[in-house]
């Protein structure tokens, strides 16, 4: 998980809920992944940080549509 914004000096983490071997819910903590997807003027994130956030988002969507199982 990329660390998009620093809040509590804790590592970024991702969690998922699985049902019948399928990931049905994903959430992140200490990451603010969505902030990296916004217009660069909103949070002032660097291009490298925004790219990491977009890549992680693309990975999540790709996994969700891949039919991959646990």
C-alpha positions in Angstrom: 0.0 0.0 0.0 1.4 3.4 -0.9 1.4 6.0 1.8 -0.3 9.0 0.2 -0.5 11.3 3.2 1.2 11.3 6.6 -1.2 11.4 9.6 -0.2 9.3 12.6 3.2 8.0 11.5 1.7 4.5 11.1 2.2 2.2 8.1 -0.4 2.1 5.3 -2.4 -1.1 5.4 -5.0 -2.8 3.2 -7.6 -5.2 4.5 -10.1 -7.4 2.7 -13.2 -9.4 3.5 -13.6 -12.7 1.8 -16.8 -14.6 1.2 -16.7 -18.1 -0.2 -13.1 -17.5 -1.3 -13.8 -14.2 -3.1 -12.7 -10.8 -2.1 -15.9 -8.8 -1.6 -14.7 -5.8 0.3 -11.3 -4.0 0.4 -10.4 -1.0 2.6 -7.3 0.8 3.4 -6.1 2.5 6.6 -3.4 5.2 7.0 -3.2 5.5 3.2 -5.8 8.0 1.8 -5.5 6.2 -1.5 -8.4 8.3 -3.0 -6.6 11.5 -2.2 -4.0 10.6 -4.7 -6.6 10.2 -7.4 -7.8 13.8 -7.1 -6.7 16.8 -9.1 -3.1 17.6 -8.2 -4.1 21.1 -7.0 -6.3 19.7 -4.3 -3.6 18.1 -2.1 -0.4 19.1 -3.8 0.8 15.5 -4.1 3.9 14.8 -6.3 3.5 13.1 -9.6 5.3 10.0 -8.2 2.9 9.8 -5.2 -0.2 10.3 -7.5 1.2 7.6 -9.8 1.6 5.1 -6.9 -2.0 5.8 -5.9 -3.4 5.4 -9.4 -1.4 2.1 -9.9 -2.7 0.7 -6.6 -6.2 1.6 -7.6 -5.8 0.0 -11.0 -4.5 -3.2 -9.3 -7.5 -3.3 -7.1 -9.9 -2.9 -10.0 -8.0 -5.4 -12.1 -8.1 -8.0 -9.3 -11.8 -7.4 -8.8 -12.6 -8.1 -12.5 -10.1 -10.9 -12.9 -12.1 -13.6 -11.3 -9.1 -14.4 -9.1 -9.9 -16.5 -6.0 -8.3 -16.5 -2.6 
